[in-house]
Amino acid sequence: MSNKKSEKIHLTLQHYFLFAVLGFILFLVCSMMKPYSNSIIMGILLSFLFMPLNNKFMIYTKERKNISALLSSCILAFLVVIPILFIMTSILFQGINSFEAIYRWFESGNFSKFTSDIEIHLESFKTSFPFLTGMIPETSIGNGDFEKQVLDFFSKSIKWLMSQGSHIVGSTLSIGMNFFLMMLVFFIMIRDQDKIIDSFLHIVPLKQSHEIKIIEKTQELFKSVVLGNVFTSAAQGVAGGIGFAIAGLPPVFWGAVIGFASLIPVVGTALIWIPAAAWLFFSGSKGMAIFIVIWFVVIVGFLDNFLRPVFMKSDQGMSPMLIFFAILGGINVWGILGLVYGPMVFGLGFIMIYIYQIEFKEYLEYQDDN
């Protein structure tokens, strides 16, 4: 009886006043913490990721939370965050060098020579097989307008990459501050995660069964959608970078581009390695061009077919196309962190729809029958 009575809350003027004050204070708090929101969110998400490792440290340290959390923080800093910072720096420098090399190749007239050779071969082919003439489309990529547009694109890309490098150098203090804040949030969360989650769920006005479902589904979401995409893409980027290094192409920058391209449905990494193989083939490195094709079809393709299903056993009903648009939308709103935030927001939306279906199951079934 007491439980049923406690479910009914009669709102009074004092309650509305409390809600108004609470909402205003929370608004002020969010406004104050907005500059550090990315550091806080990433610290929280990474604590979920490192919790299994921290649990093992808890066993080895005989339940000493501070020591276990410190060890997890050291692992995060030295094996994840610091290498990522070095990789990002390398990506910028190699990206600038790669775009400058392509720009010089176009500027020196190689592209015009390349398209002229293609046109000569096409004309020869048409002469040898006149019955196929109507099936071969006319090409216009060799005109000056196209070459000018390409040069303009790479010129702007070089300037953008250089501005990003200058921004990173000029924001060293800010980056260090955000890194310290993220590590602090990570340490506190991974040390007191159970206590913090219990306190948060206590004030959430949902049934305990729903709260447990939300936690379980969120963990599944983070593992399947976020890790399934980010880790698989990272693995394909590393493998692609190794292949490019063997072929004599800048590995770090193009490896990063390959990792991002792997997120694109249907075409995926082929968007990068096919032009690269063609570039090598027509520049005289036919053996390396064949190697790139074999490497990406066999090695990189295997990683995609093996790792993605392992991580994405439960994808919250999100199709690859939906995940792709979630990532694009996330990057548009939050920048590079949108790789994580986009799928998480979409996935949380699916979780809330799942809870809605449970809560109103009888009503929805009644609606379906009428």
N, C-alpha and C positions, 0 to 999 in steps of 0.2 A: 504493500500500500504506500509506504513512504517513498519508494522509487517512482511510482506513478505520479505522486504529488510533486516530486522534485522536478519532473519533466515540464510541468506547467509553470511558466514564469509570467507574472502579471506586471507589465512594465508601468512604471510610475514616472513622474516628472524628474525625480532624482536619477532614475536610470538613463533617461534621455540626456540629462545634463552630463552624466558620467561618460556616455558614449561620445558626446560632442567634445568634451575636454580630452578624452583619450584619443579621438581621431585627430584633433589639432596637435597634440603632443607627438603622436606618431608621424604626422606630416612634417613637423619640425625636425624630428630625429632623422627621417628619410632624406630631407633636404640637406642636413648637415653631413650625412654619411654618403651622399650621392657620389662625390669625387672618388671615394674609396670602395664603391659598390662592387666593382669587378674583382678587386683583391679579396674582398670578403666572400663573394660568391664562389670564386675559384678555390679559396681556402676550404670552404665547406664541402664542395664537390670532391676535392682531392682527398679530404678526410674519409669520405665514403669509399673511395677507391683504395686507400691504404689501410682500411680497417682490418682486413684479413691478415696482413703482414703485422700490424700492431698487436693483434691477438696472439700471434706466435711470440712476439717479443715479451708480451705479458707472461707467457708460460716460462720463458727463459729467465726473466728477471724476477720471478716469484711475485707477480701481481703488483709490481712497482710502477704505477701509472706514469709518473714524471719521467723516469728513465726510459720506459717503453716509448712514450710520446717523443722524447728527445731523439731516440734512435731512428724512429720513423721520419722525423723532421730532417735529420741528417741524410737519410736515404733519398728523400724527396729533393733536397737541395743539391746534392752532389751527383746524383744519378739521373735526375729528370730536369730540374729547372736550369741549372748552370749550363749543361750541354745544349739545351734548347736555345739559350741566349747566344752561345757561340755559333750554333747552326744558323740562327736568324741573321747574325752578322755576316757569315759566309754567304748566305743566300743573297744578301744585298750586293756584296762586292762581285760575286760571280754573275749575278743578274746584270749588273752594269756592264761587266766585261763581255758577257754573251750578247747583249743587245748592241753594244758598240761594234763587235765583230760582224754581226749581221748587217748593221747599218753601213759599215765600210764595204761589205761584200756587195750590197745593193748599189752604193754610191760609185763604186769602181766600174760599174757596167756589167758585172757578171750575170745579173738577172736578165738583162737584155740579150746577152749571148745565149743564156740558157733557153729562153723562150724562142729565140731564133732557131736553135738546134731542134727544138720540139716541132716547130712549124715545118722545118725541112724534112724531118722524119715523117710527119703526117702527110705531107705532099707526096713523098716517095711511096708511102703506104697506100694512098688513094690511087696513085698511078698503077701500082701492082695489083690492087684489088678494087677496081672501079665500081663493082656492084655494091660495095660497102660505103661508098662516098656519102650517101644521104644519111647514113647512121652515125657518122662522125661529126660532132658539133663543132662549129667554128669557135676558135679560142680568141679572146681579146685581152688576156692578162698581160700580154707583152706591150700594151700601149703605155704611153708616158704617164697618164693619169693614175693608173694603178700603182706604178712604181713610186710616183710622188706621194700617194696616200700611205704606202708602206713605209717610206722614209720618214714621213711626218709622224706616223704611229710610233716607230722605234725611237725617234728623237724625243717625243713626249714621254715615252716609257723610261728612257735614260734619265731625263730630268726628274721624273717622279721618284725613281729609285734613289737618286742622289739626294733629293729632298728628305726622303725617309731616313737615309743614313745620317743626314745632318740633324734631323729631329731626334734621333736616338742619342746621338752624341750630346746634343744640347739638353736632353732631358734625363741625363744620367742620374741626377739627384732624385728626380721624381720617380724614376724606375726603381731605384734603390729603396725609396720609401714604400712604394707599393709592394715590392718584393718582401720587405720586412713585415709589413702589415699582413700580407697573405700567409707568411710563415707563422706569424703569431696566432692568427685565426685557426690555421691548420693545427697547431700545437694544442690549443685550447679545445677545439672540437674533437680531436682524436683522443685526447685524454679524458674528456668528460662527455663524450657523445651520448651515451645512454641517459645520463642525467639531464642533458640539454633537451634531447628528444622527448623524454617523459614530461618535462616541464612545459614544453611547447604543446604537446598533445593534450595536456591537462586543460589548457585554456581554449582549445579548439572545440566548438560545440557540435561535435559529430559523435556518432556511436563508436564505442571502442572497437567493434568489429570492423567498421569502416576505416578507422584510423590505422588499424593493423594492415588492412588491405592496401591503403595508400602507401605505407612504408614499404611493404613487400613489392608492390607494383613499381614504386619509384626506384628501388634497388635493381629490379629486373630491367627497367627502362634504361637506367644508367649503364648497365652492363651490356645490354643488347643493342640499343640504338647508338649511344655515344661511343662506347668502346668498340662496338662492332664496326662503326664507320671510321672513327679516328685511328684506332689501332691498325685496322686492315689497310687503310689508306697510307698510314705511316710505313707499314711493312712493305707495301708496294712501292712507295717512294724510295725507301732505302734500297730495295732490290733493283729498281729502275736506275737509281743513281750509280749503283755498282756497275750495271751494264753500260751506262753512259761513260763511266770512268775508263772501263776497258776499251771502249770505242774511241777514247780520246776527247770526249765532250765534257764540259763542266758538270760534275756530278751533283753537287749540293743544290745548286739553283734548280737544275732541271729535275732532280729528284723530288724537290718540293713541288714543282709544277705538276709532275706525274702524280704525286700523292693527292693533290687537289683534283686533278682530272679524273682520278679513279672514282670520285664521288658522283660524276656525271653518269646518269643511267644510259644504257645501251652502248654508247661509244667508249666511255671510260678512258683508259690510258692510251688507246689507239689514236686518240686525238693528238698525242705528242709523239709516240714512237714511230708512227707511219711517216710523218714529215721528216723526222730525224733519219730514218732509214733511207728515205728518198734523197735527202741531202747528202748522206754519205755515198750513196750509189752514184749520183750524178757528179759528185766531186772527185770520183776516182777510187774511193775506198769501198769497192764492191764486197769484199770479204767481210768487212765490219758491218756493212748494211745487212747482209744475210745473218750475221751473228745477232744483231739487234732484233731482227724479226723472230729468230728462234728463241732468244733469251726472254722476250716479252710474252710470246705465245706459251712457252713451256713454264718458265720460272714464275714470272709475275702473274700469269693467268692462274697457276696452281695456288698461289697465295690467296688470290681473290676467291677461288672456289673452295678453299679449305678453311681459311680463317673466318670469313664472314659468317658462314653457317654455324661455326662453333660459338661465336659471340652472340649471334642474333637468333638464338633458339626461341626467344619470346620477344617479338618486335612491337607489341602493343597494337597490332593491326595496322602498322604503318608500312605502306608499300615503298619500294625504292624511289619511285617518282615523288612521293609525298615527302620522304626524307630529304631528297635533293632540293625541293622547293623550301623546306624548312631551313636547310643550311644556307641557301641563297638569301632568304629573308632575314635569317639571323645575322649573316655577314653584313647585309645592308643596314641593319639597325645597330649592331654591336661591334662591327669590324671583325677581326680575325677570331675573337672569342665567340662569334656567332656560330662557328663550327660546333661548339658545345651547346650554347644557349638555344639555338634554333630548334634542334631535335628535342631538347629537354622541354621547351615550352609546348611544342606540339604534343609530345608524349604525355605531359601532365594534363593537357586538355583531354586526351583519350582516357586517362585515368579518372578524371572527374566525370566523364560521360559514363564510364564503367560503374562508378559509385552511384550516379543518378539512376542507371538501369536497375541496380540492386534495390535502391531505396523505393523506387516507384514500380517495381516489378509487377505487382498485382494490377495496378492501374493501367500499365502499358499493355499487359495481356488482355485486360478487359476491353481496351480500345481496339486491339487487333481483332477481337471476336465480334465487334459490333460495327 
